[in-house]
Amino acid sequence: MDVGEFRRRPIWPWLATLVVLGAGTLVLVAQAQAHAAAQEEAQRRVSATAEVSVAAASGIDVAGSAPASVIVEAAAGEAVVPADPAWAAAAAGRTGVPERAVRAYASAALTVQREQPACGLGWNTLAGLGAVESGHGTHSGGALRPDGYPDPPIRGIALDGSASAAIADTDGGRFDGDARWDRAVGPLQFIPATWERWGADANGDGVADPNQIDDAALAAARYLCASGEMTDAAGWRRAVYSYNHLDSYVDAVAATANAYAARAAG
C-alpha cells in the first residue's frame, strides 16, 4: 500500500456500530443549499455546507447548514472561508463539540465547497472524524487551546510494524517527536508521510502543521474530496473509508456525524 494513502487505526476504541433500520443503515447527503441572504456591502457569501444524515424512523431526514463569512486570504496563500461565529457558537452549544473545533470543521467544509463545489462535504463529517480520532483534540483528558493546538500534543503509536504497517520516519521528528518511526499526530491523526502531500495552512501562520486543528481539518477535507463526490451513500462511504480502511470506522463516523447534524438542527 502506498504510504501516502495509509491510515492508522484511531486512538479510541470503535464506537458502537449503527443500528439497522429496515433494510439497513441509510446514509444520505443533502445537497448544498444556496444561502438565502443577499450580499451585504459587496461581501461575497457562499452557499451553506451539505450535511450527512441518516433517515430517522419517521422517514424525515435531518439536515442543517453552516453559514459562511467573508472570504479572507491567509498569510501563506490559503483562501479560507471562516464560519459565522454566531452559528459556530450555537452549533457548539447544541452538539457539545468544542466551539474552537466547530469553527475549524465548518471553515474547512466551506473552503472546500468553494474549491470543489461538487464534493458535497459537510462540517459534521469532519466533526465525526475528529470525534473518533481524538475527541476533537481532548484525548486522554487533554484540551483544545484557543490557538487550535491540543494540550498535551496527541501522538499515536510508533508505526514500527509491531501493531501496524512499518513506516520509517519521514519528518525527522518535526511533527511527531520520533526521528525513527512515523506516528499519527494531532486532532485528525495525520501520519507525517501523508501530511507531506496533503498538508495545509488554514490558520495563516505560514506553517502547515497537522497538530493544529484548522490546518488538519482543511487537509482532511481535501483528502476526503479527492475520493470523489460525497453526495450519495456510496460516495460518502468511499471517501471516509479512504481515511481509514475499516467498515466499522466508517459506521462510527457516520453515526457520530449524523448525531451532530441532528443536534445542530435543534
PASE-140948 format. One record per residue (C-alpha): residue in one letter; chain; x, y, z. Coordinates in nm, 2 decimals. Layout:
N
   resn   chain     east    north       up
      A       A        X        Y        Z
...
This chain:
266
   resn   chain     east    north       up
      M       A     0.00     0.00     0.00
      D       A     0.13     0.35    -0.08
      V       A     0.24     0.51     0.24
      G       A     0.08     0.83     0.13
      E       A    -0.26     0.67     0.14
      F       A    -0.20     0.46     0.46
      R       A    -0.42     0.54     0.75
      R       A    -0.37     0.41     1.11
      R       A    -0.65     0.29     1.33
      P       A    -0.79     0.57     1.55
      I       A    -0.67     0.61     1.91
      W       A    -1.01     0.54     2.07
      P       A    -1.19     0.21     2.06
      W       A    -1.45     0.18     1.78
      L       A    -1.78     0.34     1.86
      A       A    -2.09     0.12     1.86
      T       A    -2.20     0.04     1.50
      L       A    -2.51     0.19     1.35
      V       A    -2.85     0.03     1.44
      V       A    -3.01    -0.13     1.14
      L       A    -3.33     0.04     1.04
      G       A    -3.55    -0.16     0.79
      A       A    -3.33    -0.27     0.51
      G       A    -3.02    -0.13     0.68
      T       A    -2.84     0.19     0.77
      L       A    -2.91     0.47     0.51
      V       A    -2.65     0.74     0.48
      L       A    -2.78     1.04     0.29
      V       A    -2.60     1.36     0.20
      A       A    -2.82     1.66     0.15
      Q       A    -2.71     1.88    -0.14
      A       A    -2.56     2.21    -0.06
      Q       A    -2.83     2.47    -0.04
      A       A    -2.79     2.82    -0.17
      H       A    -2.75     3.07     0.11
      A       A    -3.06     3.29     0.11
      A       A    -2.91     3.61     0.25
      A       A    -2.84     3.89     0.00
      Q       A    -2.50     4.02    -0.05
      E       A    -2.42     4.29     0.20
      E       A    -2.17     4.57     0.13
      A       A    -2.03     4.37    -0.16
      Q       A    -1.92     4.09     0.08
      R       A    -1.94     3.77    -0.12
      R       A    -2.11     3.48     0.07
      V       A    -2.10     3.11    -0.03
      S       A    -2.38     2.86     0.00
      A       A    -2.43     2.66     0.31
      T       A    -2.25     2.33     0.37
      A       A    -2.40     1.99     0.30
      E       A    -2.49     1.76     0.59
      V       A    -2.46     1.39     0.61
      S       A    -2.78     1.25     0.77
      V       A    -2.94     0.92     0.84
      A       A    -3.31     0.88     0.77
      A       A    -3.49     0.88     1.11
      A       A    -3.75     0.61     1.19
      S       A    -4.02     0.86     1.08
      G       A    -3.85     0.89     0.74
      I       A    -3.76     1.25     0.80
      D       A    -3.40     1.34     0.71
      V       A    -3.21     1.56     0.94
      A       A    -3.00     1.84     0.78
      G       A    -2.86     2.17     0.88
      S       A    -2.62     2.43     0.74
      A       A    -2.32     2.64     0.84
      P       A    -2.34     3.00     0.71
      A       A    -2.02     3.13     0.57
      S       A    -1.84     3.46     0.65
      V       A    -1.65     3.67     0.41
      I       A    -1.36     3.50     0.23
      V       A    -1.01     3.61     0.35
      E       A    -0.66     3.54     0.23
      A       A    -0.44     3.36     0.48
      A       A    -0.08     3.48     0.52
      A       A     0.05     3.16     0.35
      G       A    -0.18     3.19     0.05
      E       A    -0.47     2.97     0.15
      A       A    -0.80     3.12     0.06
      V       A    -1.01     3.02     0.36
      V       A    -1.38     3.08     0.43
      P       A    -1.44     3.14     0.81
      A       A    -1.75     3.00     0.96
      D       A    -2.00     3.25     1.10
      P       A    -1.91     3.30     1.47
      A       A    -2.27     3.31     1.59
      W       A    -2.36     2.99     1.41
      A       A    -2.04     2.81     1.54
      A       A    -2.13     2.91     1.90
      A       A    -2.49     2.79     1.86
      A       A    -2.38     2.46     1.70
      A       A    -2.12     2.40     1.97
      G       A    -2.38     2.46     2.24
      R       A    -2.62     2.21     2.08
      T       A    -2.37     1.94     1.99
      G       A    -2.12     1.95     2.27
      V       A    -1.83     1.98     2.03
      P       A    -1.58     2.24     2.14
      E       A    -1.65     2.57     1.97
      R       A    -1.29     2.60     1.86
      A       A    -1.33     2.27     1.68
      V       A    -1.66     2.36     1.52
      R       A    -1.51     2.67     1.37
      A       A    -1.23     2.46     1.22
      Y       A    -1.46     2.20     1.07
      A       A    -1.71     2.44     0.93
      S       A    -1.44     2.66     0.78
      A       A    -1.27     2.37     0.62
      A       A    -1.60     2.24     0.47
      L       A    -1.69     2.59     0.34
      T       A    -1.35     2.64     0.19
      V       A    -1.36     2.30     0.01
      Q       A    -1.71     2.38    -0.10
      R       A    -1.57     2.69    -0.27
      E       A    -1.28     2.50    -0.42
      Q       A    -1.47     2.18    -0.52
      P       A    -1.85     2.26    -0.53
      A       A    -1.93     1.91    -0.64
      C       A    -1.78     1.73    -0.34
      G       A    -2.07     1.79    -0.10
      L       A    -1.86     1.76     0.22
      G       A    -2.04     1.87     0.54
      W       A    -1.88     2.01     0.85
      N       A    -2.04     1.73     1.05
      T       A    -1.84     1.47     0.86
      L       A    -1.52     1.63     0.97
      A       A    -1.66     1.65     1.32
      G       A    -1.73     1.28     1.31
      L       A    -1.37     1.22     1.21
      G       A    -1.24     1.44     1.48
      A       A    -1.46     1.28     1.75
      V       A    -1.35     0.92     1.66
      E       A    -0.98     1.01     1.61
      S       A    -0.92     1.23     1.91
      G       A    -1.23     1.36     2.08
      H       A    -1.17     1.69     1.90
      G       A    -0.82     1.72     2.05
      T       A    -0.92     1.62     2.40
      H       A    -0.79     1.27     2.40
      S       A    -0.67     1.14     2.74
      G       A    -0.81     1.43     2.93
      G       A    -0.65     1.70     2.72
      A       A    -0.80     2.02     2.59
      L       A    -0.80     2.21     2.27
      R       A    -0.63     2.55     2.32
      P       A    -0.76     2.88     2.17
      D       A    -0.49     2.86     1.91
      G       A    -0.62     2.52     1.79
      Y       A    -0.34     2.30     1.93
      P       A    -0.43     2.01     2.16
      D       A    -0.27     2.03     2.51
      P       A    -0.09     1.80     2.56
      P       A     0.00     1.71     2.20
      I       A    -0.16     1.39     2.06
      R       A     0.07     1.12     1.94
      G       A    -0.02     0.78     1.81
      I       A     0.19     0.46     1.85
      A       A     0.52     0.42     1.67
      L       A     0.45     0.27     1.33
      D       A     0.73     0.02     1.38
      G       A     0.55    -0.28     1.23
      S       A     0.46    -0.44     1.57
      A       A     0.10    -0.34     1.56
      S       A     0.07    -0.17     1.22
      A       A     0.25    -0.13     0.89
      A       A     0.61    -0.02     0.94
      I       A     0.66     0.34     0.83
      A       A     1.01     0.47     0.89
      D       A     1.05     0.84     0.99
      T       A     0.97     1.09     0.72
      D       A     0.97     1.42     0.90
      G       A     1.28     1.40     1.12
      G       A     1.06     1.40     1.42
      R       A     0.94     1.75     1.34
      F       A     0.57     1.68     1.39
      D       A     0.56     1.35     1.58
      G       A     0.87     1.38     1.80
      D       A     1.00     1.05     1.67
      A       A     1.31     1.05     1.45
      R       A     1.30     0.67     1.40
      W       A     0.93     0.59     1.31
      D       A     0.64     0.79     1.19
      R       A     0.34     0.84     1.43
      A       A    -0.01     0.97     1.37
      V       A    -0.04     1.31     1.51
      G       A    -0.28     1.58     1.60
      P       A    -0.66     1.60     1.63
      L       A    -0.72     1.44     1.29
      Q       A    -0.43     1.19     1.34
      F       A    -0.23     1.25     1.02
      I       A     0.08     1.05     0.95
      P       A     0.37     1.28     0.86
      A       A     0.42     1.08     0.53
      T       A     0.06     1.16     0.44
      W       A     0.09     1.52     0.56
      E       A     0.38     1.58     0.33
      R       A     0.13     1.55     0.04
      W       A    -0.19     1.69     0.19
      G       A    -0.07     1.95     0.44
      A       A    -0.25     2.28     0.46
      D       A    -0.20     2.62     0.63
      A       A    -0.56     2.72     0.72
      N       A    -0.47     2.95     1.01
      G       A    -0.23     3.16     0.80
      D       A     0.07     3.14     1.03
      G       A     0.30     3.03     0.75
      V       A     0.33     2.67     0.88
      A       A     0.13     2.37     0.77
      D       A     0.11     2.17     1.09
      P       A    -0.10     1.85     1.15
      N       A    -0.11     1.93     1.52
      Q       A    -0.32     2.25     1.46
      I       A    -0.69     2.19     1.41
      D       A    -0.75     2.44     1.13
      D       A    -0.47     2.31     0.93
      A       A    -0.56     1.95     0.99
      A       A    -0.93     2.00     0.92
      L       A    -0.87     2.16     0.58
      A       A    -0.62     1.89     0.48
      A       A    -0.87     1.62     0.59
      A       A    -1.15     1.79     0.39
      R       A    -0.93     1.79     0.07
      Y       A    -0.82     1.44     0.13
      L       A    -1.18     1.32     0.16
      C       A    -1.29     1.51    -0.15
      A       A    -1.01     1.36    -0.35
      S       A    -1.21     1.03    -0.35
      G       A    -1.49     1.19    -0.55
      E       A    -1.83     1.33    -0.48
      M       A    -1.98     1.26    -0.13
      T       A    -2.34     1.34    -0.23
      D       A    -2.47     0.99    -0.20
      A       A    -2.42     0.70     0.04
      A       A    -2.17     0.51    -0.18
      G       A    -1.96     0.82    -0.24
      W       A    -1.97     0.93     0.12
      R       A    -1.86     0.58     0.25
      R       A    -1.59     0.56    -0.02
      A       A    -1.44     0.89     0.10
      V       A    -1.44     0.81     0.47
      Y       A    -1.31     0.45     0.40
      S       A    -1.01     0.61     0.23
      Y       A    -0.93     0.78     0.56
      N       A    -0.92     0.45     0.75
      H       A    -0.98     0.12     0.57
      L       A    -1.23    -0.03     0.81
      D       A    -1.61    -0.05     0.76
      S       A    -1.66    -0.03     1.14
      Y       A    -1.47     0.30     1.13
      V       A    -1.70     0.43     0.85
      D       A    -2.00     0.33     1.06
      A       A    -1.87     0.50     1.37
      V       A    -1.80     0.83     1.18
      A       A    -2.15     0.81     1.02
      A       A    -2.32     0.76     1.35
      T       A    -2.14     1.05     1.51
      A       A    -2.18     1.28     1.21
      N       A    -2.55     1.21     1.19
      A       A    -2.59     1.28     1.56
      Y       A    -2.42     1.61     1.53
      A       A    -2.63     1.71     1.23
      A       A    -2.95     1.63     1.43
      R       A    -2.84     1.82     1.74
      A       A    -2.71     2.12     1.54
      A       A    -3.05     2.14     1.36
      G       A    -3.22     2.17     1.70
